[in-house]
């Protein structure tokens, strides 16, 4: 299964609560933090919800 690296690049201050909770569920707390996840439909949907706050790169 493909993996993706998700990096938090923008703050969650003044964002709706669902976006804050999505970042938390992805495991992102601080700006610059990087987490690696499998590219499942659930994770990709979560990343899509907060795509303006994170950067994503595909790894192998």
PDB file of N, H, CA, C and O in Angstrom:
ATOM      1  N   UNK A   1       0.839  -1.177   0.000  1.00  0.00           N
ATOM      2  CA  UNK A   1       0.000   0.000   0.000  1.00  0.00           C
ATOM      3  C   UNK A   1       0.888   1.247   0.000  1.00  0.00           C
ATOM      4  O   UNK A   1       1.941   1.267   0.638  1.00  0.00           O
ATOM      5  N   UNK A   2       0.462   2.270  -0.710  1.00  0.00           N
ATOM      6  H   UNK A   2      -0.393   2.254  -1.229  1.00  0.00           H
ATOM      7  CA  UNK A   2       1.220   3.511  -0.802  1.00  0.00           C
ATOM      8  C   UNK A   2       1.186   4.246   0.541  1.00  0.00           C
ATOM      9  O   UNK A   2       0.236   4.120   1.314  1.00  0.00           O
ATOM     10  N   UNK A   3       2.228   5.000   0.790  1.00  0.00           N
ATOM     11  H   UNK A   3       2.999   5.103   0.162  1.00  0.00           H
ATOM     12  CA  UNK A   3       2.318   5.812   2.009  1.00  0.00           C
ATOM     13  C   UNK A   3       2.351   7.283   1.594  1.00  0.00           C
ATOM     14  O   UNK A   3       2.793   7.628   0.498  1.00  0.00           O
ATOM     15  N   UNK A   4       1.874   8.131   2.492  1.00  0.00           N
ATOM     16  H   UNK A   4       1.514   7.850   3.382  1.00  0.00           H
ATOM     17  CA  UNK A   4       1.967   9.571   2.267  1.00  0.00           C
ATOM     18  C   UNK A   4       2.559  10.218   3.514  1.00  0.00           C
ATOM     19  O   UNK A   4       2.328   9.766   4.636  1.00  0.00           O
ATOM     20  N   UNK A   5       3.325  11.281   3.297  1.00  0.00           N
ATOM     21  H   UNK A   5       3.512  11.648   2.386  1.00  0.00           H
ATOM     22  CA  UNK A   5       3.846  12.104   4.384  1.00  0.00           C
ATOM     23  C   UNK A   5       3.012  13.373   4.423  1.00  0.00           C
ATOM     24  O   UNK A   5       2.868  14.067   3.416  1.00  0.00           O
ATOM     25  N   UNK A   6       2.469  13.667   5.585  1.00  0.00           N
ATOM     26  H   UNK A   6       2.586  13.104   6.403  1.00  0.00           H
ATOM     27  CA  UNK A   6       1.633  14.852   5.767  1.00  0.00           C
ATOM     28  C   UNK A   6       2.356  15.798   6.713  1.00  0.00           C
ATOM     29  O   UNK A   6       2.726  15.412   7.822  1.00  0.00           O
ATOM     30  N   UNK A   7       2.558  17.038   6.277  1.00  0.00           N
ATOM     31  H   UNK A   7       2.258  17.352   5.376  1.00  0.00           H
ATOM     32  CA  UNK A   7       3.257  18.047   7.066  1.00  0.00           C
ATOM     33  C   UNK A   7       2.306  19.205   7.341  1.00  0.00           C
ATOM     34  O   UNK A   7       1.676  19.728   6.423  1.00  0.00           O
ATOM     35  N   UNK A   8       2.204  19.602   8.603  1.00  0.00           N
ATOM     36  H   UNK A   8       2.716  19.177   9.349  1.00  0.00           H
ATOM     37  CA  UNK A   8       1.376  20.760   8.955  1.00  0.00           C
ATOM     38  C   UNK A   8       2.165  22.017   8.625  1.00  0.00           C
ATOM     39  O   UNK A   8       3.273  22.204   9.128  1.00  0.00           O
ATOM     40  N   UNK A   9       1.602  22.885   7.777  1.00  0.00           N
ATOM     41  H   UNK A   9       0.702  22.733   7.368  1.00  0.00           H
ATOM     42  CA  UNK A   9       2.313  24.082   7.357  1.00  0.00           C
ATOM     43  C   UNK A   9       1.621  25.377   7.779  1.00  0.00           C
ATOM     44  O   UNK A   9       2.226  26.447   7.712  1.00  0.00           O
ATOM     45  N   UNK A  10       0.366  25.295   8.210  1.00  0.00           N
ATOM     46  H   UNK A  10      -0.126  24.425   8.265  1.00  0.00           H
ATOM     47  CA  UNK A  10      -0.348  26.489   8.651  1.00  0.00           C
ATOM     48  C   UNK A  10      -1.040  26.229   9.977  1.00  0.00           C
ATOM     49  O   UNK A  10      -1.321  25.084  10.331  1.00  0.00           O
ATOM     50  N   UNK A  11      -1.307  27.286  10.693  1.00  0.00           N
ATOM     51  H   UNK A  11      -1.079  28.216  10.406  1.00  0.00           H
ATOM     52  CA  UNK A  11      -1.918  27.200  12.017  1.00  0.00           C
ATOM     53  C   UNK A  11      -3.409  26.865  11.929  1.00  0.00           C
ATOM     54  O   UNK A  11      -4.069  27.165  10.935  1.00  0.00           O
ATOM     55  N   UNK A  12      -3.916  26.243  12.978  1.00  0.00           N
ATOM     56  H   UNK A  12      -3.380  25.998  13.785  1.00  0.00           H
ATOM     57  CA  UNK A  12      -5.342  25.926  13.072  1.00  0.00           C
ATOM     58  C   UNK A  12      -6.112  26.994  13.849  1.00  0.00           C
ATOM     59  O   UNK A  12      -7.306  26.831  14.101  1.00  0.00           O
ATOM     60  N   UNK A  13      -5.449  28.074  14.227  1.00  0.00           N
ATOM     61  H   UNK A  13      -4.479  28.207  14.023  1.00  0.00           H
ATOM     62  CA  UNK A  13      -6.122  29.162  14.936  1.00  0.00           C
ATOM     63  C   UNK A  13      -7.148  29.798  13.991  1.00  0.00           C
ATOM     64  O   UNK A  13      -6.878  29.990  12.806  1.00  0.00           O
ATOM     65  N   UNK A  14      -8.315  30.119  14.528  1.00  0.00           N
ATOM     66  H   UNK A  14      -8.534  29.964  15.492  1.00  0.00           H
ATOM     67  CA  UNK A  14      -9.430  30.702  13.772  1.00  0.00           C
ATOM     68  C   UNK A  14      -9.947  29.782  12.675  1.00  0.00           C
ATOM     69  O   UNK A  14     -10.435  30.258  11.650  1.00  0.00           O
ATOM     70  N   UNK A  15      -9.848  28.483  12.873  1.00  0.00           N
ATOM     71  H   UNK A  15      -9.452  28.096  13.705  1.00  0.00           H
ATOM     72  CA  UNK A  15     -10.406  27.502  11.941  1.00  0.00           C
ATOM     73  C   UNK A  15     -11.594  26.830  12.612  1.00  0.00           C
ATOM     74  O   UNK A  15     -11.674  26.791  13.840  1.00  0.00           O
ATOM     75  N   UNK A  16     -12.514  26.302  11.817  1.00  0.00           N
ATOM     76  H   UNK A  16     -12.449  26.333  10.820  1.00  0.00           H
ATOM     77  CA  UNK A  16     -13.663  25.591  12.414  1.00  0.00           C
ATOM     78  C   UNK A  16     -13.207  24.394  13.237  1.00  0.00           C
ATOM     79  O   UNK A  16     -12.139  23.828  13.007  1.00  0.00           O
ATOM     80  N   UNK A  17     -14.034  24.029  14.191  1.00  0.00           N
ATOM     81  H   UNK A  17     -14.902  24.490  14.378  1.00  0.00           H
ATOM     82  CA  UNK A  17     -13.682  22.954  15.109  1.00  0.00           C
ATOM     83  C   UNK A  17     -13.446  21.628  14.382  1.00  0.00           C
ATOM     84  O   UNK A  17     -12.573  20.856  14.777  1.00  0.00           O
ATOM     85  N   UNK A  18     -14.217  21.356  13.321  1.00  0.00           N
ATOM     86  H   UNK A  18     -14.926  21.983  12.999  1.00  0.00           H
ATOM     87  CA  UNK A  18     -14.034  20.087  12.622  1.00  0.00           C
ATOM     88  C   UNK A  18     -12.657  20.006  11.961  1.00  0.00           C
ATOM     89  O   UNK A  18     -12.087  18.919  11.865  1.00  0.00           O
ATOM     90  N   UNK A  19     -12.118  21.132  11.506  1.00  0.00           N
ATOM     91  H   UNK A  19     -12.581  22.014  11.584  1.00  0.00           H
ATOM     92  CA  UNK A  19     -10.777  21.124  10.922  1.00  0.00           C
ATOM     93  C   UNK A  19      -9.724  20.902  12.002  1.00  0.00           C
ATOM     94  O   UNK A  19      -8.753  20.181  11.775  1.00  0.00           O
ATOM     95  N   UNK A  20      -9.899  21.504  13.159  1.00  0.00           N
ATOM     96  H   UNK A  20     -10.688  22.090  13.343  1.00  0.00           H
ATOM     97  CA  UNK A  20      -8.972  21.293  14.267  1.00  0.00           C
ATOM     98  C   UNK A  20      -8.972  19.826  14.686  1.00  0.00           C
ATOM     99  O   UNK A  20      -7.914  19.248  14.933  1.00  0.00           O
ATOM    100  N   UNK A  21     -10.160  19.225  14.765  1.00  0.00           N
ATOM    101  H   UNK A  21     -11.019  19.695  14.564  1.00  0.00           H
ATOM    102  CA  UNK A  21     -10.266  17.823  15.156  1.00  0.00           C
ATOM    103  C   UNK A  21      -9.673  16.898  14.093  1.00  0.00           C
ATOM    104  O   UNK A  21      -9.104  15.857  14.421  1.00  0.00           O
ATOM    105  N   UNK A  22      -9.805  17.273  12.834  1.00  0.00           N
ATOM    106  H   UNK A  22     -10.267  18.119  12.568  1.00  0.00           H
ATOM    107  CA  UNK A  22      -9.224  16.468  11.756  1.00  0.00           C
ATOM    108  C   UNK A  22      -7.705  16.475  11.842  1.00  0.00           C
ATOM    109  O   UNK A  22      -7.071  15.432  11.683  1.00  0.00           O
ATOM    110  N   UNK A  23      -7.115  17.642  12.092  1.00  0.00           N
ATOM    111  H   UNK A  23      -7.630  18.489  12.221  1.00  0.00           H
ATOM    112  CA  UNK A  23      -5.660  17.717  12.259  1.00  0.00           C
ATOM    113  C   UNK A  23      -5.211  16.863  13.441  1.00  0.00           C
ATOM    114  O   UNK A  23      -4.201  16.165  13.363  1.00  0.00           O
ATOM    115  N   UNK A  24      -5.960  16.924  14.520  1.00  0.00           N
ATOM    116  H   UNK A  24      -6.781  17.491  14.582  1.00  0.00           H
ATOM    117  CA  UNK A  24      -5.636  16.140  15.709  1.00  0.00           C
ATOM    118  C   UNK A  24      -5.717  14.645  15.413  1.00  0.00           C
ATOM    119  O   UNK A  24      -4.868  13.872  15.856  1.00  0.00           O
ATOM    120  N   UNK A  25      -6.739  14.244  14.664  1.00  0.00           N
ATOM    121  H   UNK A  25      -7.429  14.872  14.304  1.00  0.00           H
ATOM    122  CA  UNK A  25      -6.911  12.837  14.317  1.00  0.00           C
ATOM    123  C   UNK A  25      -5.791  12.344  13.395  1.00  0.00           C
ATOM    124  O   UNK A  25      -5.428  11.169  13.425  1.00  0.00           O
ATOM    125  N   UNK A  26      -5.254  13.239  12.585  1.00  0.00           N
ATOM    126  H   UNK A  26      -5.550  14.194  12.560  1.00  0.00           H
ATOM    127  CA  UNK A  26      -4.123  12.880  11.728  1.00  0.00           C
ATOM    128  C   UNK A  26      -2.823  12.797  12.526  1.00  0.00           C
ATOM    129  O   UNK A  26      -1.822  12.276  12.035  1.00  0.00           O
ATOM    130  N   UNK A  27      -2.840  13.311  13.755  1.00  0.00           N
ATOM    131  H   UNK A  27      -3.653  13.735  14.154  1.00  0.00           H
ATOM    132  CA  UNK A  27      -1.644  13.269  14.592  1.00  0.00           C
ATOM    133  C   UNK A  27      -0.780  14.505  14.462  1.00  0.00           C
ATOM    134  O   UNK A  27       0.398  14.484  14.819  1.00  0.00           O
ATOM    135  N   UNK A  28      -1.358  15.583  13.953  1.00  0.00           N
ATOM    136  H   UNK A  28      -2.315  15.600  13.662  1.00  0.00           H
ATOM    137  CA  UNK A  28      -0.601  16.821  13.744  1.00  0.00           C
ATOM    138  C   UNK A  28      -0.942  17.830  14.830  1.00  0.00           C
ATOM    139  O   UNK A  28      -2.100  18.213  14.997  1.00  0.00           O
ATOM    140  N   UNK A  29       0.075  18.254  15.563  1.00  0.00           N
ATOM    141  H   UNK A  29       1.016  17.943  15.428  1.00  0.00           H
ATOM    142  CA  UNK A  29      -0.124  19.231  16.621  1.00  0.00           C
ATOM    143  C   UNK A  29       0.621  20.534  16.326  1.00  0.00           C
ATOM    144  O   UNK A  29       0.032  21.611  16.419  1.00  0.00           O
ATOM    145  N   UNK A  30       1.893  20.454  15.975  1.00  0.00           N
ATOM    146  H   UNK A  30       2.372  19.579  15.899  1.00  0.00           H
ATOM    147  CA  UNK A  30       2.710  21.652  15.797  1.00  0.00           C
ATOM    148  C   UNK A  30       3.003  21.895  14.314  1.00  0.00           C
ATOM    149  O   UNK A  30       3.048  20.960  13.515  1.00  0.00           O
ATOM    150  N   UNK A  31       3.197  23.149  13.972  1.00  0.00           N
ATOM    151  H   UNK A  31       3.161  23.909  14.622  1.00  0.00           H
ATOM    152  CA  UNK A  31       3.572  23.501  12.608  1.00  0.00           C
ATOM    153  C   UNK A  31       4.949  22.905  12.324  1.00  0.00           C
ATOM    154  O   UNK A  31       5.868  23.006  13.136  1.00  0.00           O
ATOM    155  N   UNK A  32       5.067  22.290  11.167  1.00  0.00           N
ATOM    156  H   UNK A  32       4.320  22.208  10.507  1.00  0.00           H
ATOM    157  CA  UNK A  32       6.323  21.652  10.787  1.00  0.00           C
ATOM    158  C   UNK A  32       6.379  20.181  11.140  1.00  0.00           C
ATOM    159  O   UNK A  32       7.292  19.478  10.707  1.00  0.00           O
ATOM    160  N   UNK A  33       5.426  19.700  11.915  1.00  0.00           N
ATOM    161  H   UNK A  33       4.684  20.271  12.267  1.00  0.00           H
ATOM    162  CA  UNK A  33       5.400  18.288  12.293  1.00  0.00           C
ATOM    163  C   UNK A  33       5.028  17.438  11.086  1.00  0.00           C
ATOM    164  O   UNK A  33       4.163  17.814  10.295  1.00  0.00           O
ATOM    165  N   UNK A  34       5.684  16.292  10.947  1.00  0.00           N
ATOM    166  H   UNK A  34       6.387  15.986  11.589  1.00  0.00           H
ATOM    167  CA  UNK A  34       5.454  15.391   9.834  1.00  0.00           C
ATOM    168  C   UNK A  34       4.979  14.049  10.370  1.00  0.00           C
ATOM    169  O   UNK A  34       5.558  13.510  11.313  1.00  0.00           O
ATOM    170  N   UNK A  35       3.925  13.514   9.768  1.00  0.00           N
ATOM    171  H   UNK A  35       3.455  13.952   9.002  1.00  0.00           H
ATOM    172  CA  UNK A  35       3.445  12.172  10.101  1.00  0.00           C
ATOM    173  C   UNK A  35       3.323  11.371   8.813  1.00  0.00           C
ATOM    174  O   UNK A  35       3.123  11.934   7.737  1.00  0.00           O
ATOM    175  N   UNK A  36       3.444  10.069   8.931  1.00  0.00           N
ATOM    176  H   UNK A  36       3.606   9.612   9.806  1.00  0.00           H
ATOM    177  CA  UNK A  36       3.325   9.191   7.772  1.00  0.00           C
ATOM    178  C   UNK A  36       2.124   8.278   7.974  1.00  0.00           C
ATOM    179  O   UNK A  36       1.947   7.683   9.037  1.00  0.00           O
ATOM    180  N   UNK A  37       1.305   8.179   6.935  1.00  0.00           N
ATOM    181  H   UNK A  37       1.449   8.663   6.071  1.00  0.00           H
ATOM    182  CA  UNK A  37       0.097   7.351   6.976  1.00  0.00           C
ATOM    183  C   UNK A  37       0.016   6.515   5.709  1.00  0.00           C
ATOM    184  O   UNK A  37       0.625   6.845   4.691  1.00  0.00           O
ATOM    185  N   UNK A  38      -0.754   5.413   5.784  1.00  0.00           N
ATOM    186  H   UNK A  38      -1.249   5.145   6.611  1.00  0.00           H
ATOM    187  CA  UNK A  38      -1.113   4.676   4.574  1.00  0.00           C
ATOM    188  C   UNK A  38      -2.111   5.521   3.791  1.00  0.00           C
ATOM    189  O   UNK A  38      -2.903   6.263   4.372  1.00  0.00           O
ATOM    190  N   UNK A  39      -2.065   5.400   2.479  1.00  0.00           N
ATOM    191  H   UNK A  39      -1.422   4.798   2.007  1.00  0.00           H
ATOM    192  CA  UNK A  39      -2.955   6.191   1.623  1.00  0.00           C
ATOM    193  C   UNK A  39      -4.301   5.492   1.467  1.00  0.00           C
ATOM    194  O   UNK A  39      -4.663   5.066   0.370  1.00  0.00           O
ATOM    195  N   UNK A  40      -5.042   5.376   2.570  1.00  0.00           N
ATOM    196  H   UNK A  40      -4.748   5.722   3.461  1.00  0.00           H
ATOM    197  CA  UNK A  40      -6.366   4.768   2.531  1.00  0.00           C
ATOM    198  C   UNK A  40      -7.403   5.841   2.202  1.00  0.00           C
ATOM    199  O   UNK A  40      -7.131   7.030   2.368  1.00  0.00           O
ATOM    200  N   UNK A  41      -8.581   5.441   1.741  1.00  0.00           N
ATOM    201  H   UNK A  41      -8.803   4.476   1.606  1.00  0.00           H
ATOM    202  CA  UNK A  41      -9.618   6.437   1.446  1.00  0.00           C
ATOM    203  C   UNK A  41      -9.969   7.304   2.661  1.00  0.00           C
ATOM    204  O   UNK A  41     -10.245   8.493   2.505  1.00  0.00           O
ATOM    205  N   UNK A  42      -9.962   6.725   3.868  1.00  0.00           N
ATOM    206  H   UNK A  42      -9.737   5.758   3.995  1.00  0.00           H
ATOM    207  CA  UNK A  42     -10.270   7.501   5.071  1.00  0.00           C
ATOM    208  C   UNK A  42      -9.245   8.607   5.286  1.00  0.00           C
ATOM    209  O   UNK A  42      -9.608   9.761   5.514  1.00  0.00           O
ATOM    210  N   UNK A  43      -7.977   8.256   5.213  1.00  0.00           N
ATOM    211  H   UNK A  43      -7.682   7.319   5.028  1.00  0.00           H
ATOM    212  CA  UNK A  43      -6.906   9.230   5.440  1.00  0.00           C
ATOM    213  C   UNK A  43      -6.903  10.288   4.338  1.00  0.00           C
ATOM    214  O   UNK A  43      -6.736  11.474   4.622  1.00  0.00           O
ATOM    215  N   UNK A  44      -7.084   9.872   3.092  1.00  0.00           N
ATOM    216  H   UNK A  44      -7.220   8.909   2.862  1.00  0.00           H
ATOM    217  CA  UNK A  44      -7.089  10.827   1.981  1.00  0.00           C
ATOM    218  C   UNK A  44      -8.248  11.807   2.104  1.00  0.00           C
ATOM    219  O   UNK A  44      -8.104  12.978   1.750  1.00  0.00           O
ATOM    220  N   UNK A  45      -9.389  11.352   2.596  1.00  0.00           N
ATOM    221  H   UNK A  45      -9.506  10.401   2.883  1.00  0.00           H
ATOM    222  CA  UNK A  45     -10.522  12.242   2.823  1.00  0.00           C
ATOM    223  C   UNK A  45     -10.232  13.261   3.912  1.00  0.00           C
ATOM    224  O   UNK A  45     -10.610  14.427   3.799  1.00  0.00           O
ATOM    225  N   UNK A  46      -9.556  12.814   4.973  1.00  0.00           N
ATOM    226  H   UNK A  46      -9.248  11.867   5.065  1.00  0.00           H
ATOM    227  CA  UNK A  46      -9.187  13.727   6.057  1.00  0.00           C
ATOM    228  C   UNK A  46      -8.188  14.769   5.562  1.00  0.00           C
ATOM    229  O   UNK A  46      -8.296  15.950   5.891  1.00  0.00           O
ATOM    230  N   UNK A  47      -7.219  14.324   4.773  1.00  0.00           N
ATOM    231  H   UNK A  47      -7.131  13.364   4.506  1.00  0.00           H
ATOM    232  CA  UNK A  47      -6.217  15.246   4.227  1.00  0.00           C
ATOM    233  C   UNK A  47      -6.890  16.249   3.296  1.00  0.00           C
ATOM    234  O   UNK A  47      -6.525  17.425   3.282  1.00  0.00           O
ATOM    235  N   UNK A  48      -7.861  15.795   2.524  1.00  0.00           N
ATOM    236  H   UNK A  48      -8.157  14.840   2.535  1.00  0.00           H
ATOM    237  CA  UNK A  48      -8.569  16.689   1.609  1.00  0.00           C
ATOM    238  C   UNK A  48      -9.323  17.777   2.363  1.00  0.00           C
ATOM    239  O   UNK A  48      -9.408  18.908   1.885  1.00  0.00           O
ATOM    240  N   UNK A  49      -9.872  17.457   3.536  1.00  0.00           N
ATOM    241  H   UNK A  49      -9.803  16.538   3.924  1.00  0.00           H
ATOM    242  CA  UNK A  49     -10.601  18.430   4.347  1.00  0.00           C
ATOM    243  C   UNK A  49      -9.712  19.565   4.837  1.00  0.00           C
ATOM    244  O   UNK A  49     -10.165  20.702   4.968  1.00  0.00           O
ATOM    245  N   UNK A  50      -8.442  19.257   5.107  1.00  0.00           N
ATOM    246  H   UNK A  50      -8.073  18.334   5.000  1.00  0.00           H
ATOM    247  CA  UNK A  50      -7.525  20.271   5.648  1.00  0.00           C
ATOM    248  C   UNK A  50      -6.361  20.525   4.683  1.00  0.00           C
ATOM    249  O   UNK A  50      -5.256  20.858   5.110  1.00  0.00           O
ATOM    250  N   UNK A  51      -6.615  20.366   3.394  1.00  0.00           N
ATOM    251  H   UNK A  51      -7.512  20.095   3.047  1.00  0.00           H
ATOM    252  CA  UNK A  51      -5.543  20.492   2.399  1.00  0.00           C
ATOM    253  C   UNK A  51      -4.899  21.886   2.385  1.00  0.00           C
ATOM    254  O   UNK A  51      -3.745  22.032   1.982  1.00  0.00           O
ATOM    255  N   UNK A  52      -5.642  22.907   2.824  1.00  0.00           N
ATOM    256  H   UNK A  52      -6.580  22.789   3.152  1.00  0.00           H
ATOM    257  CA  UNK A  52      -5.102  24.263   2.872  1.00  0.00           C
ATOM    258  C   UNK A  52      -4.193  24.492   4.080  1.00  0.00           C
ATOM    259  O   UNK A  52      -3.535  25.528   4.174  1.00  0.00           O
ATOM    260  N   UNK A  53      -4.155  23.527   5.006  1.00  0.00           N
ATOM    261  H   UNK A  53      -4.689  22.686   4.930  1.00  0.00           H
ATOM    262  CA  UNK A  53      -3.319  23.656   6.201  1.00  0.00           C
ATOM    263  C   UNK A  53      -2.116  22.711   6.186  1.00  0.00           C
ATOM    264  O   UNK A  53      -1.215  22.846   7.013  1.00  0.00           O
ATOM    265  N   UNK A  54      -2.097  21.772   5.266  1.00  0.00           N
ATOM    266  H   UNK A  54      -2.830  21.663   4.594  1.00  0.00           H
ATOM    267  CA  UNK A  54      -1.046  20.757   5.237  1.00  0.00           C
ATOM    268  C   UNK A  54      -0.440  20.649   3.841  1.00  0.00           C
ATOM    269  O   UNK A  54      -1.035  21.084   2.855  1.00  0.00           O
ATOM    270  N   UNK A  55       0.750  20.063   3.776  1.00  0.00           N
ATOM    271  H   UNK A  55       1.233  19.709   4.577  1.00  0.00           H
ATOM    272  CA  UNK A  55       1.326  19.678   2.488  1.00  0.00           C
ATOM    273  C   UNK A  55       1.490  18.164   2.509  1.00  0.00           C
ATOM    274  O   UNK A  55       1.760  17.569   3.553  1.00  0.00           O
ATOM    275  N   UNK A  56       1.323  17.555   1.347  1.00  0.00           N
ATOM    276  H   UNK A  56       1.104  18.038   0.499  1.00  0.00           H
ATOM    277  CA  UNK A  56       1.329  16.099   1.240  1.00  0.00           C
ATOM    278  C   UNK A  56       2.319  15.693   0.172  1.00  0.00           C
ATOM    279  O   UNK A  56       2.375  16.288  -0.905  1.00  0.00           O
ATOM    280  N   UNK A  57       3.112  14.657   0.489  1.00  0.00           N
ATOM    281  H   UNK A  57       3.067  14.174   1.364  1.00  0.00           H
ATOM    282  CA  UNK A  57       3.985  14.074  -0.533  1.00  0.00           C
ATOM    283  C   UNK A  57       3.898  12.568  -0.439  1.00  0.00           C
ATOM    284  O   UNK A  57       3.772  12.003   0.648  1.00  0.00           O
ATOM    285  N   UNK A  58       3.967  11.933  -1.580  1.00  0.00           N
ATOM    286  H   UNK A  58       4.069  12.393  -2.463  1.00  0.00           H
ATOM    287  CA  UNK A  58       3.850  10.483  -1.640  1.00  0.00           C
ATOM    288  C   UNK A  58       5.218   9.861  -1.443  1.00  0.00           C
ATOM    289  O   UNK A  58       6.205  10.329  -2.011  1.00  0.00           O
ATOM    290  N   UNK A  59       5.283   8.809  -0.641  1.00  0.00           N
ATOM    291  H   UNK A  59       4.482   8.429  -0.179  1.00  0.00           H
ATOM    292  CA  UNK A  59       6.529   8.071  -0.434  1.00  0.00           C
ATOM    293  C   UNK A  59       6.303   6.640  -0.859  1.00  0.00           C
ATOM    294  O   UNK A  59       5.172   6.219  -1.105  1.00  0.00           O
ATOM    295  N   UNK A  60       7.384   5.903  -0.944  1.00  0.00           N
ATOM    296  H   UNK A  60       8.302   6.245  -0.745  1.00  0.00           H
ATOM    297  CA  UNK A  60       7.265   4.513  -1.382  1.00  0.00           C
ATOM    298  C   UNK A  60       7.642   3.549  -0.314  1.00  0.00           C
ATOM    299  O   UNK A  60       7.593   2.338  -0.530  1.00  0.00           O
TER     300      UNK A  60
END
